[in-house]
Amino acid sequence: MTQPFKPFRGNPSDADIARLREFVEIVAAGGVTAAQARLGKGKSAISLGLTRLEERLGLRLCERGRSGFRLTEQGHLVHSAAVQLLNEIGRFSDFVGAATRRLEDEITMLTDDSFVFEFADPLARAIARISDRYPDLKLNIRMTSPDQVYASVLEGSADLGFTALIRHSDALDVTSVCAERMGIFCGRDHPLFGRDDATLSYEELRQHGFVAAEVTQEAAFSEFVRGLTIKAVAPTILSRMIMILSSRYLGMVPIEFARYWVERGAIRELQISGGRTANMCYLIHRKARPLGLGSTIFRGILIDELLVDQ
C-alpha cells in the first residue's frame, strides 16, 4: 500500500531547487521521456528525481505512464510557483552581479525575420551597447516567423520577442515601439508588372492570386486584403518573397525588404489606392516570467535605439 505523502516543512534546500528546475524542464518538454535530451539524463534518473520531489513536497505533481504525462491540479500550482521562484533567484544573481559591474546573464530574443532589413541599424546599435557594457552577458538572437516569435515568448522559451504579430493575450506584456512600412508587389513576369499604376483598379487586383501573411494588419488594410483572392499563405517573409518572384502571386512584403529585388528589376510595387500600410511592431514578454536584469536593461536599450530611427 502506498504511503501518504508527508506535508512539506522548512525552506527549500539546494537539492529541492535543483529538482524544481528539473520539474520545470519536464513540464516544458511535455513529459519525462521528452525531457531526457534537455536534462542530459536517462528516463529512470529523471523519474526518480521527480518522485523524490513529490515526496519532499508531500504532493502528487503529475500522472505519468502509458496514458501520457499530465499535471495534477497541485502540479499546476507548484509549476507556477517554481517558475516564479527560479526567476527570482536569477534576478537576485543579476542584481548582485550588476553591483560589481558584472552581468552574467543569458538573454534569448526572437525577432521577425524581415526586421533585419527595416531595423538592422537600431538592433545592431543596441547589441553593441549592451555587449560593451556587460561583456559577460550571453545574447541569443534568432530571426524566425512572427508566429514562432509569439509562441516562443508565450511558452517561455524566449525572454523577449520583437514582432509585428500581435494577438490579444492577458499573459503577455506588450509595448509598441515602431512601425514597418508594407506594400503589395508582383514579379516581373506577372501580367500586372508592366501596367501603369494609374490604370489599376481594386477589382483587377482581385482577379489575380494573392499570397497572404499571418501578421495581423491594422483594420482598414485587413479589410483591403480580405477582399483579394487568397491563393496561398506563407508564414515567413522569405517564403512570401519566393512566391512573389515566381510571378504567379501578388504579395505584401516590407518596402525596405523588397528594395534589393526592386533595384534589380525582379519585382515592383503596385501602388494602388489603399495598397500600403504600416504594421506596428512590438516588444513582448511573458508576465508570469518577470524579466531578469539583463533582459530589462536590453529591452530599455532596444526601445531607445528604435525610437531614434522613428
Stockholm file with secondary structure:
# STOCKHOLM 1.0

chainA/1-310         MTQPFKPFRGNPSDADIARLREFVEIVAAGGVTAAQARLGKGKSAISLGLTRLEERLGLRLCERGRSGFRLTEQGHLVHSAAVQLLNEIGRFSDFVGAATRRLEDEITMLTDDSFVFEFADPLARAIARISDRYPDLKLNIRMTSPDQVYASVLEGSADLGFTALIRHSDALDVTSVCAERMGIFCGRDHPLFGRDDATLSYEELRQHGFVAAEVTQEAAFSEFVRGLTIKAVAPTILSRMIMILSSRYLGMVPIEFARYWVERGAIRELQISGGRTANMCYLIHRKARPLGLGSTIFRGILIDELLVDQ
#=GR chainA/1-310 SS CCCCCCCCCSCCCHHHHHHHHHHHHHHHHTSTTTTHHHHTCCHHHHHHHHHHHHHHHTSCCEEEETTEEEECHHHHHHHHHHHHHHHHHHHHHHHHHHHTTCCCCEEEEEEETTHHHHSHHHHHHHHHHHHHHCTTCEEEEEEECHHHHHHHHHHTSCSEEEESCCCCCTTEEEEEEEEEEEEEEEETTSTTTTSCGGGCCHHHHTTSEEEECSSCCCHHHHHHHHTSEEEEECSSHHHHHHHHHTTSCEEEEEHHHHHHHHHTTSEEECCCTTCCEEEEEEEEEETTSCCCHHHHHHHHHHHHHHHHTC
#=GC SS_cons         CCCCCCCCCSCCCHHHHHHHHHHHHHHHHTSTTTTHHHHTCCHHHHHHHHHHHHHHHTSCCEEEETTEEEECHHHHHHHHHHHHHHHHHHHHHHHHHHHTTCCCCEEEEEEETTHHHHSHHHHHHHHHHHHHHCTTCEEEEEEECHHHHHHHHHHTSCSEEEESCCCCCTTEEEEEEEEEEEEEEEETTSTTTTSCGGGCCHHHHTTSEEEECSSCCCHHHHHHHHTSEEEEECSSHHHHHHHHHTTSCEEEEEHHHHHHHHHTTSEEECCCTTCCEEEEEEEEEETTSCCCHHHHHHHHHHHHHHHHTC
//
